[in-house]
Structure formats: C-alpha cells, structure tokens
Amino acid sequence: MINLKKQKFLIIGAGNMGYAVLNSLIENKISSKKILIIEKKITPKLKKLKSKHNLKIVKNVRLLKYKFVPSISLISVKPNQLNAAVDSSLEKFLSNSLIVSIVAGKKISDLKKIFTLNKGIVRAMTNTPASVNMGTTLICFDKIIKSDQKKIVRNFLSLLGQINETKNEKVIDDFTAIFGSGPAYIFLFIETLIKIADKSGFKNSKNMVLQTFLGSLLLLFNEKDSPTHLKNSVTSKGGTTEAALKILENKNGLSTLISKAIDKAKKRSRELSKAN
Ligand SMILES: NC(=O)c1ccc[n+]([C@@H]2O[C@H](COP(=O)([O-])OP(=O)(O)OC[C@H]3O[C@@H](n4cnc5c(N)ncnc54)[C@H](OP(=O)(O)O)[C@@H]3O)[C@@H](O)[C@H]2O)c1
C-alpha cells in the first residue's frame, strides 16, 4: 500500500468498473487530492461520493484548471467509446503515466496505436465482484514495463480482489469467457435453485440457497480439499445425491453444457476483439 500512497491516479470513465476502482482507492485512504476523474456523466452515486470526499471530476482534461500529473491511469470506458475518449490533449496528459486498460477486447498493440506518446501499457480484465473487492483479475504487462512499475500495478489492481498474471495476451479471451462471464453462470445456477425451492413451497428460498452456496464455499476454503473430494463425500451409494449426479454428470449433463457454453463465449470474445 505504501507504493500507492505516493501515486496520482486518473480514472477515465467512472461507470460500473471505474466507480469500483475509485471507491476502493477511497476505502484504502488514498487522498482525494491524488485522484482525478474524467467522466461525461455524473450518476447520483458518483455525485454523492464526489461531495463526500471532495473529488475532482472533469468532463474533459482540457477543462482542468490546475496541474495534475497522473502516475497511473485507468481506462475504463466501453470499447466503442475509447477512440472518442482519447484526443491529443489526453494523449499528451498521459504521456508520463502508466496506463492500465480494462477495456474488453482492446489488445496492447491496439492501445499502443491510440496512446502513441505513452510507453507503459498494461492490459487487465476483471469481473463484477470487483465492486465488492472480490474480483478476479488477470494482468498482462507490455514487455517494456519495469519491475517497480509492475509492483505498483499489482498493488493498484489488488484493490479489486485477487490478481493473476499472464505473459500470453491471447489467454485473456479464455479468461473473459470463464471468469469475466463467470458470475453470470453462478447467478444462473443460484436463480435455478431458488425457482425450484420456491416451487417446493419454501418461504425463504433465496437465503437458503445463498447459505448453501456460502457454506459449500467455506468448506472448500477451510478444508482445502478438492471439489471432487467434497462432492464424493456427500454422495453415498444409492442415495439422493448420487441419483441427481447421474443426471448432471451424464454426457449431455451440466459439465458438458458448461464446457460448450464457455467454448461459445471464448469464440465470441475472439470475434469481438477482432471487430473492435
Ligand atoms: N462490467 C464488467 O463486468 C467488466 C469487467 C471487466 C472489464 N470491463 C470493461 O470495463 C470497461 C467499462 O465497463 P463498465 O461496465 O464500467 O462500463 P460503463 O458503466 O458504461 O462505464 C463507462 C463510463 O465511461 C463514461 N464515458 C464514456 N465516454 C467517455 C469519455 N469520452 N470521457 C469520460 N467518460 C466517458 C461513460 O459515460 P456514458 O454512460 O455517458 O457513455 C460511463 O459512465 C468496458 O470496456 C468493459 O469492457 C467490464
């Protein structure tokens, strides 16, 4: 954290993800004087945070009335908004900053074409639990990034939860399909269980399902056993779990469906990267 207190942060686009990062910076006691936000639209929750912490938000860097030299800049606009967001004044403003882009599908080579004056580009992908500091993030550093800069970026992105690294940028498409979309798969499973429990007449289905999930996760964390081991330990021969698993694990069952779904998402991620 010592590293981060010395940095000056610029956030370009404080929507879902940018706001999550901003909130984490504030929660981690980074002074608002060290944060600048460029955002077109000030949502009520951003407005609330701005007035509570006296944050500086501008619509465009040209409107900035004081000197601010960002050392680390997060690009968190939608892929189709990126080109419009970066004009020559912003490019110049960022020329000495590390750039961390979480823009889906934008490769380091694409970003280098946009930020021509800048040398330090980092591409990362995360997921929505980042908004509760429980994100899973994958980082890919441009080869020229130095080790002290990497430390700063690791500290910065750790604010969102767990960090992981890859040297192979292509893996980001797989990450997006498995972990970026992952929360949606889990929400679908939870939603399905709630509907089934509702049909059985339970009055507290949502809490019961959430407790079952949370309890199972805690078992996995505490006992450090594999999911396969824990699954087998609740499956007795000829019992109810075994009867259900026979359906879920047959060749058209859940495992096959999840693999098929993720393959489709990987393919889509590659298509979107090319189209961007
Ligand atoms: N949500 C996720 O789970 C997730 C996970 C990983 C990565 N990402 C990536 O993170 C990026 C942001 O996603 P998000 O869900 O946070 O999107 P979002 O909620 O739409 O946030 C983007 C924000 O940037 C603003 N903006 C657009 N153009 C701007 C400009 N020229 N200058 C300043 N602000 C500008 C947008 O304003 P307007 O609404 O007025 O356009 C919006 O408030 C995307 O590239 C996405 O691919 C998202």
The ligand as an SDF file (V2000), in Angstrom:
LIG
                    3D

 48 52  0  0  0  0  0  0  0  0999 V2000
  -18.6930   -4.6510  -16.2180 N   0  0  0  0  0  0  0  0  0  0  0  0
  -17.8420   -5.6820  -16.1810 C   0  0  0  0  0  0  0  0  0  0  0  0
  -18.0810   -6.7550  -15.6300 O   0  0  0  0  0  0  0  0  0  0  0  0
  -16.4780   -5.5250  -16.7860 C   0  0  0  0  0  0  0  0  0  0  0  0
  -15.4720   -6.4150  -16.4170 C   0  0  0  0  0  0  0  0  0  0  0  0
  -14.2070   -6.2310  -16.9430 C   0  0  0  0  0  0  0  0  0  0  0  0
  -13.9630   -5.2200  -17.8370 C   0  0  0  0  0  0  0  0  0  0  0  0
  -14.9680   -4.3990  -18.2100 N   0  0  0  0  0  0  0  0  0  0  0  0
  -14.6540   -3.3470  -19.1520 C   0  0  0  0  0  0  0  0  0  0  0  0
  -14.5800   -2.1600  -18.4220 O   0  0  0  0  0  0  0  0  0  0  0  0
  -14.9900   -1.0750  -19.2420 C   0  0  0  0  0  0  0  0  0  0  0  0
  -16.0530   -0.2960  -18.5070 C   0  0  0  0  0  0  0  0  0  0  0  0
  -17.1750   -1.1360  -18.2840 O   0  0  0  0  0  0  0  0  0  0  0  0
  -18.3670   -0.6130  -17.3800 P   0  0  0  0  0  0  0  0  0  0  0  0
  -19.2940   -1.7430  -17.2060 O   0  0  0  0  0  0  0  0  0  0  0  0
  -17.8080    0.0930  -16.2100 O   0  0  0  0  0  0  0  0  0  0  0  0
  -18.9950    0.4680  -18.4060 O   0  0  0  0  0  0  0  0  0  0  0  0
  -19.8630    1.7570  -18.0460 P   0  0  0  0  0  0  0  0  0  0  0  0
  -20.6250    1.5330  -16.7940 O   0  0  0  0  0  0  0  0  0  0  0  0
  -20.6050    2.1350  -19.2990 O   0  0  0  0  0  0  0  0  0  0  0  0
  -18.7530    2.8760  -17.7320 O   0  0  0  0  0  0  0  0  0  0  0  0
  -18.1040    3.6370  -18.6920 C   0  0  0  0  0  0  0  0  0  0  0  0
  -18.2450    5.0900  -18.2830 C   0  0  0  0  0  0  0  0  0  0  0  0
  -17.3850    5.8860  -19.0800 O   0  0  0  0  0  0  0  0  0  0  0  0
  -18.1150    7.0520  -19.4860 C   0  0  0  0  0  0  0  0  0  0  0  0
  -17.5120    7.6290  -20.6940 N   0  0  0  0  0  0  0  0  0  0  0  0
  -17.7460    7.2980  -21.9690 C   0  0  0  0  0  0  0  0  0  0  0  0
  -17.0060    8.0390  -22.7980 N   0  0  0  0  0  0  0  0  0  0  0  0
  -16.2930    8.8860  -22.0260 C   0  0  0  0  0  0  0  0  0  0  0  0
  -15.3580    9.9180  -22.3020 C   0  0  0  0  0  0  0  0  0  0  0  0
  -15.0400   10.2540  -23.5570 N   0  0  0  0  0  0  0  0  0  0  0  0
  -14.8080   10.5690  -21.2530 N   0  0  0  0  0  0  0  0  0  0  0  0
  -15.1520   10.2550  -19.9990 C   0  0  0  0  0  0  0  0  0  0  0  0
  -16.0550    9.3100  -19.6650 N   0  0  0  0  0  0  0  0  0  0  0  0
  -16.6050    8.6160  -20.6730 C   0  0  0  0  0  0  0  0  0  0  0  0
  -19.4980    6.5100  -19.7120 C   0  0  0  0  0  0  0  0  0  0  0  0
  -20.4560    7.5640  -19.7730 O   0  0  0  0  0  0  0  0  0  0  0  0
  -21.8070    7.3030  -20.6860 P   0  0  0  0  0  0  0  0  0  0  0  0
  -22.5670    6.2380  -19.9830 O   0  0  0  0  0  0  0  0  0  0  0  0
  -22.4630    8.6330  -20.6960 O   0  0  0  0  0  0  0  0  0  0  0  0
  -21.3380    6.8660  -22.0430 O   0  0  0  0  0  0  0  0  0  0  0  0
  -19.6730    5.6210  -18.4940 C   0  0  0  0  0  0  0  0  0  0  0  0
  -20.0840    6.3400  -17.3540 O   0  0  0  0  0  0  0  0  0  0  0  0
  -15.5020   -1.6720  -20.5440 C   0  0  0  0  0  0  0  0  0  0  0  0
  -14.5270   -1.5190  -21.5500 O   0  0  0  0  0  0  0  0  0  0  0  0
  -15.6900   -3.1220  -20.2370 C   0  0  0  0  0  0  0  0  0  0  0  0
  -15.4080   -3.9010  -21.3560 O   0  0  0  0  0  0  0  0  0  0  0  0
  -16.2110   -4.5070  -17.6790 C   0  0  0  0  0  0  0  0  0  0  0  0
  1  2  1  0
  2  3  2  0
  2  4  1  0
  4  5  1  0
  4 48  2  0
  5  6  2  0
  6  7  1  0
  7  8  2  0
  8  9  1  0
  8 48  1  0
  9 10  1  0
  9 46  1  0
 10 11  1  0
 11 12  1  0
 11 44  1  0
 12 13  1  0
 13 14  1  0
 14 15  2  0
 14 16  1  0
 14 17  1  0
 17 18  1  0
 18 19  2  0
 18 20  1  0
 18 21  1  0
 21 22  1  0
 22 23  1  0
 23 24  1  0
 23 42  1  0
 24 25  1  0
 25 26  1  0
 25 36  1  0
 26 27  1  0
 26 35  1  0
 27 28  2  0
 28 29  1  0
 29 30  1  0
 29 35  2  0
 30 31  1  0
 30 32  2  0
 32 33  1  0
 33 34  2  0
 34 35  1  0
 36 37  1  0
 36 42  1  0
 37 38  1  0
 38 39  2  0
 38 40  1  0
 38 41  1  0
 42 43  1  0
 44 45  1  0
 44 46  1  0
 46 47  1  0
M  CHG  2   8   1  16  -1
M  END
$$$$
